[in-house]
Amino acid sequence: MKTIYLDNNATTAVAPEVRDAMLPYFNEAYGNPSSLYDLGYSAKDAVARARQQVADLLNCEPEEIIFTSCGTESDNAAIMGTLWAHPDKKHFITTKVEHHAVGYVGESLEKKGYPVTWLQVNIDGMLDLDEFKKALRPDTGIVSIMWANNETGVIFPVEEMARICKERGIIFHTDAVQAAGKINLDMKHSAIDMLSISGHKLHAPKGIGILYQRNGLIWEPLTKGGQQEKGKRPGTENVPYIVGMGVAAQLAKITLDEEVKYLANLRDYLESEILKRIPDARITGGNSPRLPNTCHICFKDAKDDAMLHLLNTYGICASSGSACNTESPEISHVLRAMKIPDEYAFGSLRLSLSRYSTREDVDYLLEHLPTVVERTRKARKRRQQTVR
């Protein structure tokens, strides 16, 4: 059975160019970048080259790039490092629909006595700028708002929010894990102070991330140790993965415009066909700006876990939302915040495309999805009748 992979917001395949670039640094070029001999110099040069490639993607200075292990570490470092460095400013602002890498930080801060403001979204998944402005306070230490939602693909006006924060001297961080490679990220002409990226959402391997940090910020690193990353993220550099991240960033920059157009057309075709073929379906966040690759759709009276299991029998990989939440039978916090009715929210499906997705992949899904939805609807109806 062939595999149709439509879960690229969960993770992406490593690009062949990325894999090939990494391989030498596992074997013949395995030196420590801090070592004072040719093998070490070679590794140091490779890290510097990758740093420049990432900086080119973000249009920033290479010294503003910090290599981390993942997006979660980058998010945590941005938020906690800022609050630690500004103990007189404890107020934290975020949204009710953040990835858990930010949301759980907010919950932890609340338990420790930090005041946290959770911004609401409307039924289309969009924030209210007036609510945001009213939430800002003299003691606000940092604002962290994702660039694009990982479940719905809804794009937030982070550029404008960052400008508002800058006018008031407040640090602004954005989780751009889903946005990188799908939106132009231009830090040189942005008021954003910090930005997080995860390599495995960008056709690099799992285990490598980026924290962009604007020059001049007062900030305290999460960990202490050596002087790697100028002391901002100590520990021997993961050279092969850093190299892979650099090549993935380079590919994303080269292909951005073409890829965005291709993905948007394919996603729009997917959505229009689903709505034609399956009754009582609704696109989540369909009235808001969205990532070009993301389709989140809810089917009335269906069941998401049952749909995913049935899709898997056809070799189709999809999800109902965040891959970090697959063990939970509850409606996701994102759909709860959007106030999606339960009869739709329990039947949610996220289909996310990549540069490797094809029209044939989408047509194969469309061939089987109506049957899958109908079977789960009938099964749910039978269970409800049995309960009664």
DALINVEN-V231905 format. One record per backbone hydrogen bond with DSSP energy under -1.0 kcal/mol. CO is the residue of the C=O (numbers start at 1). NH is the residue of the N-H. If there is no record, write none. Layout:
co:CO nh:NH
co:CO nh:NH
This chain:
co:4 nh:317
co:6 nh:352
co:7 nh:10
co:7 nh:11
co:15 nh:19
co:16 nh:20
co:17 nh:21
co:18 nh:22
co:19 nh:23
co:22 nh:25
co:23 nh:26
co:24 nh:29
co:32 nh:35
co:37 nh:41
co:38 nh:42
co:39 nh:43
co:40 nh:44
co:41 nh:45
co:42 nh:46
co:43 nh:47
co:44 nh:48
co:45 nh:49
co:46 nh:50
co:47 nh:51
co:48 nh:52
co:49 nh:53
co:50 nh:54
co:51 nh:55
co:52 nh:56
co:53 nh:57
co:54 nh:58
co:55 nh:59
co:55 nh:60
co:58 nh:187
co:59 nh:188
co:61 nh:64
co:62 nh:65
co:64 nh:213
co:66 nh:211
co:68 nh:209
co:70 nh:74
co:71 nh:75
co:72 nh:76
co:73 nh:77
co:74 nh:78
co:75 nh:79
co:76 nh:80
co:77 nh:81
co:78 nh:82
co:79 nh:83
co:80 nh:84
co:81 nh:85
co:81 nh:220
co:86 nh:89
co:91 nh:141
co:91 nh:142
co:92 nh:117
co:93 nh:144
co:94 nh:119
co:99 nh:102
co:99 nh:103
co:100 nh:104
co:102 nh:106
co:103 nh:107
co:104 nh:108
co:105 nh:109
co:106 nh:110
co:107 nh:111
co:108 nh:112
co:109 nh:114
co:110 nh:113
co:115 nh:92
co:117 nh:94
co:119 nh:96
co:122 nh:125
co:126 nh:122
co:128 nh:132
co:129 nh:133
co:130 nh:134
co:131 nh:135
co:137 nh:140
co:139 nh:91
co:142 nh:93
co:143 nh:173
co:147 nh:156
co:149 nh:153
co:153 nh:291
co:154 nh:149
co:156 nh:158
co:157 nh:161
co:158 nh:162
co:159 nh:163
co:160 nh:164
co:161 nh:165
co:162 nh:166
co:163 nh:167
co:165 nh:170
co:166 nh:169
co:171 nh:143
co:172 nh:193
co:172 nh:194
co:173 nh:145
co:174 nh:196
co:175 nh:147
co:176 nh:180
co:179 nh:182
co:179 nh:183
co:187 nh:190
co:193 nh:214
co:194 nh:174
co:195 nh:212
co:196 nh:176
co:197 nh:210
co:198 nh:201
co:199 nh:202
co:199 nh:204
co:200 nh:12
co:203 nh:15
co:208 nh:199
co:209 nh:68
co:210 nh:197
co:211 nh:66
co:212 nh:195
co:214 nh:217
co:227 nh:230
co:228 nh:231
co:228 nh:233
co:229 nh:232
co:237 nh:239
co:238 nh:242
co:239 nh:243
co:240 nh:244
co:241 nh:245
co:242 nh:246
co:243 nh:247
co:244 nh:248
co:245 nh:249
co:246 nh:250
co:247 nh:251
co:248 nh:252
co:249 nh:253
co:250 nh:254
co:251 nh:255
co:255 nh:259
co:256 nh:260
co:257 nh:261
co:258 nh:262
co:259 nh:263
co:260 nh:264
co:261 nh:265
co:262 nh:266
co:263 nh:267
co:264 nh:268
co:265 nh:269
co:266 nh:270
co:267 nh:271
co:268 nh:272
co:269 nh:273
co:270 nh:274
co:271 nh:275
co:272 nh:276
co:273 nh:277
co:274 nh:278
co:280 nh:300
co:282 nh:298
co:283 nh:286
co:285 nh:288
co:289 nh:155
co:293 nh:353
co:295 nh:351
co:296 nh:284
co:297 nh:349
co:298 nh:282
co:299 nh:302
co:303 nh:307
co:304 nh:308
co:305 nh:309
co:306 nh:310
co:307 nh:311
co:308 nh:312
co:309 nh:313
co:311 nh:314
co:311 nh:316
co:312 nh:315
co:315 nh:4
co:317 nh:6
co:319 nh:350
co:322 nh:325
co:325 nh:328
co:332 nh:336
co:333 nh:337
co:334 nh:338
co:335 nh:340
co:336 nh:339
co:341 nh:344
co:341 nh:345
co:342 nh:346
co:343 nh:301
co:344 nh:347
co:346 nh:304
co:347 nh:299
co:349 nh:297
co:350 nh:319
co:351 nh:295
co:352 nh:8
co:354 nh:357
co:358 nh:362
co:359 nh:363
co:360 nh:364
co:361 nh:365
co:362 nh:366
co:363 nh:367
co:364 nh:368
co:365 nh:369
co:368 nh:372
co:369 nh:373
co:370 nh:374
co:371 nh:375
co:372 nh:376
co:373 nh:377
co:374 nh:378
co:375 nh:379
co:376 nh:380
co:377 nh:381
co:378 nh:382
co:379 nh:383
co:380 nh:384
co:381 nh:385
co:382 nh:386
co:383 nh:387
co:384 nh:388
